[in-house]
Amino acid sequence: MASPPSAVDPSTPLLKQRIRELFRHLPRALAGQEEAVHQMRIAGRRLRVALPVLARKPDGRRAGRALRVLRELTRTAGTSRDLDVGAELFDARVPPGRGATAGQRTLRARLRGARTRSRARMADALLDIEIARLRRDLRRIVSRRGEVLFTAVLRLRDAREARGARVLEALAALGDRYDPSALHELRKRLRKLRYAAEVAEAIMAQPTSAPATFKALQEQLGRVRDRFVLSEWLGRQASGAVARGQETLAAEAALLQRSFLEASWSAHRAFLELSPAERVREGLLAMGPTRSSAA
């Protein structure tokens, strides 16, 4: 269990913790281990949100360079993670074994093959990222110690208001419309808001409902996204099979594509049933007073 942040300087211990978490998972992620890749991406995203709040010079050269490398690091592993989740969803819908049809077995083999190739490409791409430079920059940032509490709290308030407004605007623009791309962008905004809420909890040493509120919405949108991405992959398999005259395989792929697309629609309906705009407002309120109410 991590030690509680210092009452005098909560920023430095939290910044160190976020950095340690990233590099703890990196070696196994480079080896292509599925869970390590997932945890590395989470740690990298958490650090990307925490750094502009906790660093002494968030607009400085080192912080800017570190944020760019962190963004590259998390994005590089994205496709591999999508295929990992897709393989899990496929196996849950079509359990391996004698009950699977020949077409389903072919599709599973192709999905697993795509995942294996993606992991290899990811590992190569990660090795090309300037990890050593990132370590040096982060070490230098930490050596200056974290930002004073008052300034960090002000930055968090500004981040909460700006990000909260963008999330609410996106929800209003979407309404009850199923738009996978827009919903994915909304999910990313909710994730940043959640990580900001986690930083606020840590430096104030005051638990709130905000992180759990944003996490529930984010994860539900993840279900929408994961099923849609797999349906798109299956659609490409169906189109390829048609072009090659493999009618049976094309029919199998198209049937599964429709099934996962319907599952994505269902996950979206479940998201709307959560009353997301109301939940976001509750989470923002739990994070503390706004600039106008504090004035």
WOBELDA-V663263 format. One record per backbone hydrogen bond with DSSP energy under -0.5 kcal/mol. NH is the residue of the N-H (numbers start at 1). CO is the residue of the C=O. E is the energy in kcal/mol with one decimal. If there is no record, write none. Layout:
((NH & CO & E) (NH & CO & E))
//
This chain:
((6 & 9 & -0.7) (13 & 9 & -0.7) (14 & 10 & -1.2) (15 & 11 & -2.6) (16 & 12 & -2.5) (17 & 13 & -2.2) (18 & 14 & -2.4) (19 & 15 & -2.0) (20 & 16 & -2.7) (21 & 17 & -2.2) (22 & 18 & -1.5) (23 & 19 & -2.0) (24 & 20 & -1.7) (25 & 21 & -1.0) (25 & 22 & -0.7) (26 & 22 & -1.1) (27 & 23 & -0.6) (29 & 25 & -2.0) (30 & 26 & -2.5) (31 & 27 & -1.0) (32 & 29 & -1.8) (33 & 28 & -2.2) (37 & 33 & -2.4) (38 & 34 & -2.0) (39 & 35 & -2.7) (40 & 36 & -2.6) (41 & 37 & -2.1) (42 & 38 & -2.0) (43 & 39 & -2.6) (44 & 40 & -2.7) (45 & 41 & -2.3) (46 & 42 & -2.6) (47 & 43 & -2.2) (48 & 44 & -2.0) (49 & 45 & -1.7) (50 & 46 & -2.4) (51 & 47 & -2.7) (52 & 48 & -0.7) (53 & 50 & -0.9) (54 & 50 & -2.7) (55 & 51 & -2.4) (58 & 55 & -0.6) (60 & 57 & -1.9) (64 & 60 & -2.3) (65 & 61 & -2.3) (66 & 62 & -2.6) (67 & 63 & -2.4) (68 & 64 & -1.8) (69 & 65 & -2.1) (70 & 66 & -2.5) (71 & 67 & -2.2) (72 & 68 & -2.1) (73 & 69 & -2.6) (74 & 70 & -2.3) (75 & 71 & -2.2) (76 & 72 & -2.2) (77 & 73 & -1.0) (78 & 75 & -1.7) (81 & 77 & -1.8) (82 & 78 & -2.2) (83 & 79 & -2.0) (84 & 80 & -2.0) (85 & 81 & -2.4) (86 & 82 & -2.4) (87 & 83 & -2.4) (88 & 84 & -1.7) (89 & 85 & -2.5) (90 & 86 & -2.5) (91 & 87 & -2.3) (92 & 88 & -1.8) (93 & 89 & -1.8) (94 & 90 & -3.3) (100 & 97 & -1.3) (105 & 101 & -2.3) (106 & 102 & -2.1) (107 & 103 & -2.4) (108 & 104 & -2.4) (109 & 105 & -2.3) (110 & 106 & -2.2) (111 & 107 & -2.4) (112 & 108 & -2.7) (113 & 109 & -2.3) (114 & 110 & -2.6) (115 & 111 & -2.1) (116 & 112 & -2.5) (117 & 113 & -2.4) (118 & 114 & -2.4) (119 & 115 & -2.4) (120 & 116 & -1.8) (121 & 117 & -2.4) (122 & 118 & -2.6) (123 & 119 & -2.5) (124 & 120 & -2.0) (125 & 121 & -2.5) (126 & 122 & -2.8) (127 & 123 & -1.6) (128 & 124 & -0.8) (128 & 125 & -0.7) (129 & 125 & -0.5) (129 & 126 & -1.1) (131 & 129 & -2.5) (134 & 130 & -2.0) (135 & 131 & -2.6) (136 & 132 & -2.2) (137 & 133 & -2.7) (138 & 134 & -2.7) (139 & 135 & -2.5) (140 & 136 & -2.2) (141 & 137 & -2.3) (142 & 138 & -2.5) (143 & 139 & -1.8) (144 & 140 & -0.9) (144 & 141 & -0.7) (145 & 142 & -1.9) (147 & 54 & -3.1) (152 & 148 & -2.3) (153 & 149 & -2.7) (154 & 150 & -1.9) (155 & 151 & -2.4) (156 & 152 & -2.3) (157 & 153 & -2.3) (158 & 154 & -2.2) (159 & 155 & -2.7) (160 & 156 & -3.0) (161 & 157 & -2.4) (162 & 158 & -2.5) (163 & 159 & -2.9) (164 & 160 & -2.6) (165 & 161 & -2.0) (166 & 162 & -1.8) (167 & 163 & -2.3) (168 & 164 & -2.4) (169 & 165 & -2.4) (170 & 166 & -2.2) (171 & 167 & -2.4) (172 & 168 & -2.2) (173 & 169 & -2.3) (174 & 170 & -2.1) (175 & 171 & -2.6) (177 & 174 & -2.2) (179 & 177 & -0.9) (183 & 179 & -2.9) (184 & 180 & -1.9) (185 & 181 & -2.0) (186 & 182 & -2.2) (187 & 183 & -2.2) (188 & 184 & -1.9) (189 & 185 & -1.8) (190 & 186 & -2.5) (191 & 187 & -2.2) (192 & 188 & -1.8) (193 & 189 & -2.0) (194 & 190 & -2.5) (195 & 191 & -2.4) (196 & 192 & -2.1) (197 & 193 & -2.1) (198 & 194 & -1.9) (199 & 195 & -1.9) (200 & 196 & -2.3) (201 & 197 & -2.3) (202 & 198 & -2.2) (203 & 199 & -2.6) (204 & 200 & -1.8) (205 & 201 & -1.1) (206 & 201 & -1.3) (213 & 209 & -2.2) (214 & 210 & -2.6) (215 & 211 & -2.5) (216 & 212 & -2.2) (217 & 213 & -1.4) (218 & 214 & -2.6) (219 & 215 & -3.0) (220 & 216 & -1.7) (221 & 217 & -2.1) (222 & 218 & -1.7) (223 & 219 & -1.6) (224 & 220 & -1.6) (225 & 221 & -2.5) (226 & 222 & -3.0) (227 & 223 & -1.6) (228 & 224 & -1.6) (229 & 225 & -2.8) (230 & 226 & -1.9) (231 & 227 & -2.0) (232 & 228 & -2.3) (233 & 229 & -2.0) (234 & 230 & -2.5) (235 & 231 & -2.1) (236 & 232 & -2.0) (237 & 233 & -1.9) (238 & 234 & -2.4) (239 & 235 & -2.4) (240 & 236 & -2.3) (241 & 237 & -2.3) (242 & 238 & -2.2) (243 & 239 & -2.1) (244 & 240 & -1.5) (245 & 242 & -1.4) (246 & 241 & -2.9) (247 & 245 & -1.4) (250 & 246 & -2.5) (251 & 247 & -2.3) (252 & 248 & -2.2) (253 & 249 & -2.7) (254 & 250 & -2.5) (255 & 251 & -2.2) (256 & 252 & -2.1) (257 & 253 & -2.6) (258 & 254 & -2.3) (259 & 255 & -1.9) (260 & 256 & -2.6) (261 & 257 & -2.2) (262 & 258 & -2.4) (263 & 259 & -1.8) (264 & 260 & -1.9) (265 & 261 & -2.3) (266 & 262 & -2.4) (267 & 263 & -2.1) (268 & 264 & -2.0) (269 & 265 & -2.3) (270 & 266 & -2.0) (271 & 267 & -1.7) (272 & 268 & -2.3) (273 & 269 & -1.8) (274 & 270 & -0.5) (274 & 271 & -1.3) (275 & 272 & -1.8) (279 & 275 & -2.2) (280 & 276 & -2.8) (281 & 277 & -2.2) (282 & 278 & -2.0) (283 & 279 & -2.4) (284 & 280 & -2.7) (285 & 281 & -2.3) (286 & 282 & -2.1) (287 & 283 & -1.2) (288 & 284 & -0.5) (288 & 285 & -1.2) (294 & 290 & -2.0) (295 & 291 & -1.0))
//
